[in-house]
């Protein structure tokens, strides 16, 4: 399943519902490719690919890429918490 900017116009409650749906798909064995500029969904993914000027700048496990980007890998305070 490919999701292109699925959370671009969602409020916090909508992002939480979207994250739950993505996690449910993941549990069902459904591969999901999510294209986003907003960090809220990153807690739902296993791997991250960072594109810069149309080329792959970074690719790897979520925590490895986040650490490389931020210098410490802390999750964004803007990311909504997922319940359930």
Backbone torsions as a table, in degrees:
resi	resn	phi	psi	omega
1	UNK	NA	132.8	178.8
2	UNK	-111.7	125.9	178.7
3	UNK	-117.8	116.6	-178.4
4	UNK	-103.3	108.7	-178.7
5	UNK	51.0	51.5	-175.2
6	UNK	-67.6	-20.3	-177.5
7	UNK	-107.3	16.3	-174.3
8	UNK	-63.6	-30.5	-178.2
9	UNK	-122.3	25.1	-178.2
10	UNK	-99.3	146.4	171.7
11	UNK	-83.8	-177.7	-176.9
12	UNK	-58.7	-43.2	179.8
13	UNK	-63.6	-41.3	177.4
14	UNK	-65.1	-39.6	177.5
15	UNK	-64.6	-37.4	177.3
16	UNK	-64.2	-42.8	178.6
17	UNK	-64.5	-41.6	177.9
18	UNK	-62.9	-44.7	179.8
19	UNK	-61.5	-41.2	177.4
20	UNK	-61.7	-41.8	179.8
21	UNK	-64.8	-40.7	178.6
22	UNK	-65.5	-43.5	178.4
23	UNK	-64.5	-36.7	176.7
24	UNK	-63.6	-44.8	177.7
25	UNK	-60.4	-41.0	179.1
26	UNK	-60.6	-43.8	178.8
27	UNK	-63.9	-28.6	179.3
28	UNK	-83.2	-0.1	179.0
29	UNK	83.8	16.7	-179.8
30	UNK	-88.7	124.1	177.0
31	UNK	-76.6	131.9	-179.5
32	UNK	-124.4	129.2	173.3
33	UNK	-109.0	119.6	-177.7
34	UNK	-116.0	125.2	177.7
35	UNK	-102.8	119.4	-176.9
36	UNK	-151.9	151.9	172.9
37	UNK	-108.0	-7.0	-179.1
38	UNK	-102.3	136.9	-172.3
39	UNK	-77.1	-8.3	-172.4
40	UNK	-57.8	-35.6	-176.3
41	UNK	-84.6	-5.9	-176.0
42	UNK	-62.7	-24.8	178.4
43	UNK	-69.8	-11.3	-178.5
44	UNK	-95.6	-7.4	-171.4
45	UNK	-105.0	157.0	176.3
46	UNK	-92.9	-38.5	-176.9
47	UNK	-130.8	153.5	179.4
48	UNK	-128.6	136.1	171.6
49	UNK	-116.4	126.8	178.4
50	UNK	-105.9	125.4	178.0
51	UNK	-104.9	140.4	176.1
52	UNK	-139.0	124.0	-179.2
53	UNK	52.9	39.1	176.1
54	UNK	80.0	4.7	179.9
55	UNK	-123.6	155.3	177.9
56	UNK	-72.2	116.3	179.1
57	UNK	-93.5	-28.9	-177.4
58	UNK	-158.7	145.0	175.2
59	UNK	-154.0	135.0	177.2
60	UNK	168.3	-169.1	178.2
61	UNK	-59.8	145.2	-175.2
62	UNK	-49.1	-55.0	-175.3
63	UNK	-65.4	-35.6	178.4
64	UNK	-63.4	-45.0	-179.4
65	UNK	-68.3	-43.4	179.6
66	UNK	-62.8	-39.1	177.0
67	UNK	-63.5	-42.9	-179.6
68	UNK	-64.5	-37.8	-179.0
69	UNK	-72.9	-46.9	-172.6
70	UNK	-93.8	-17.4	-176.8
71	UNK	89.2	-15.7	179.2
72	UNK	-141.9	-10.3	174.2
73	UNK	77.5	8.7	178.9
74	UNK	-68.1	142.9	-179.8
75	UNK	-74.2	145.9	179.6
76	UNK	-60.8	138.3	177.3
77	UNK	-69.3	-12.6	179.3
78	UNK	-84.2	-8.8	-178.4
79	UNK	-75.0	125.9	179.1
80	UNK	-71.2	149.1	176.8
81	UNK	-81.5	140.1	-179.1
82	UNK	-101.2	127.0	178.4
83	UNK	-105.7	142.9	175.1
84	UNK	88.2	NA	NA
